[in-house]
Amino acid sequence: MSRAQKAAKKALAEILRDWQEPHGSGSMMDEKGLIALDITEGGDVALQLRPTRPHCPCCLIDLSELKVKLEKHRKIRTAYIEVADVPDAHRWTEAINA
């Protein structure tokens, strides 16, 4: 594991631990929301998340804000968020990562 990868992993853990789901059902680190994550050697982060409410616009806005916060952190080079287990998940993913 590279130094950049370790730093990005630590930064990601801190951000996700403190990031609360918009409807008050807990942290994004819960197994209900976080499906998978990957951190490259260069510090690029990819997350696969499941929103708690599949038709809620505030969940989409919240995930967009999470992406911005991740990319503002100096130890995370880029962030990609993939939405899963909701209708039209590809649309959510495109909107967040546009």
N, C-alpha and C positions, 0 to 999 in steps of 0.2 A: 504494500500500500504506500503510495507516494505521500509526500508531505502535504501537497495541495489537496489530495483526496482526504487525508485525515482532518485537515482544517475545515474543509467543506462539510464533512460528516458531523463534526462537532457543532458548526454553525447551524446546520440543518436541524439537528436534534434540539438545540436551544430554541430556535424559532418555532418549530412544530409543537414543542412542549408547552409553550406559552400561548400558542394560537388557539383560540376557542372557536368552536363551531358556532355559527351565528344564531342557532336556535337554542343554545344553552345545554346541549346534550353532551358537553365535555370537550376534551382536547382533541386536536386532529391526530394525535398519536394513537388514539383508540383503534382497536382492530375493526371497528365498524366503519371507520372512515379511510384509514390508510391501508391500501391493498398491497402496494409494492413501492420500493424506492431503489434507485441506482445512482451511484456517484462514480464518475469516470476519474481516471488518473489526473486529468487536468482541472478537476473541480466543477465539472458540469453535473447538474442535478436533474434527475427525471423522477417524477412522482406519479403514481397511479392512485387516484382517490375516488371515493364513493360519496357523493353528497347525501345527506340524510333525507332531503326532500327533493325528489326528482323534477318537480315543476316549479321550483321556487327561484325567482330571480335574485333574491338576496344571497342565495348560495353561490350563484354564478359570479356575482359581484365580489363576494368574499374570497372566492378562489382566485379571481383576477388580482385582488389586493395582496393575497398571499404570494403570488408570482412576483409582483412588483417588490415586495419586501425581501423576498429571497434574492432577487437580482440586485438589490441595493446593497446587500451585504458584501463586503470587500473580499471575503474568502470563497464566495460562490460566484463562479464565472458566468454561467447561464442557468436558467431553470426552465423546465418543460413540465407542464402538468397535463396528465391524461385523465379524463373523466371516464368512469366505468359504471356499469350496472344501472344506468338510467336510460330512458328512451332518448334516441338521437344523441347519444354520448359523443359522437364525432363532431356534432355542432357545438357542444359545450367546449370540447377540446380546442376546436378552431377559434372560437371566440376568446378563450383565455389566452391562447398563445399567439394571437394575431399581432 
